[in-house]
Amino acid sequence: MEADPLGIVAGVLTTIAFVPQVLRILRTRSAHDVSWLLFGILSLASALWLWYGVRLNSLPLMATNVVTLVLQLWIFALKWRYGRVHCDPPRRRRERSHAAAQPLHATRTEER
């Protein structure tokens, strides 16, 4: 098994490219803008690169693609958790519709 410095640098950069997406989803608790198709294709590609690395006995390919695949699967899990449409509870929906139904001057006089 030979560790190629160029392969290690390329693999590390590719791998850390997914970290900002994970952090953003965790911070905003939203994954609506994450594409299932994009991460599906990327995950498949990472799995194939991992398999290729195993066949070549290439440490940079195996190590970086294991970490990349874990990050991509984590994004899938976060997309599943935070990417679905959430409905407001009925109480909030009524409050909003009630507030929207009131004339603007009625709410301004109540604030004074």
Phi, psi and omega in degrees: 000120182249131179264108180272121182302321179296317178295323179294314180297314179298317180294318179296316179297318178297319182293312183288348177297337181273343183299315179301325179293317178299312181297321180295316179297318179295321182289315184270345185055037179219135177226025182298327184271003178273130183273124175300316183296315180301309183287336173294314179294316179297322179293318176299316179298317179296320178296320178291320176297321177298313178301317178299318179296322177295317180297324180272352185059045183257112181300315179300318179294318182291311185296312184290325182282335172295312181294317179299316180296321177297316178297318180294320177292327176295317177298320175302314181296319178292323176298318179297319183283314187254355185267351181279156179285126179254132178268147174291148173299152184305323181299314180295321180299318179295319180299316180295315182292325178293317179294323180289332183281340181285142176295152182299319182293333180291321180286328180290323179288329178290329180290332183282000000 
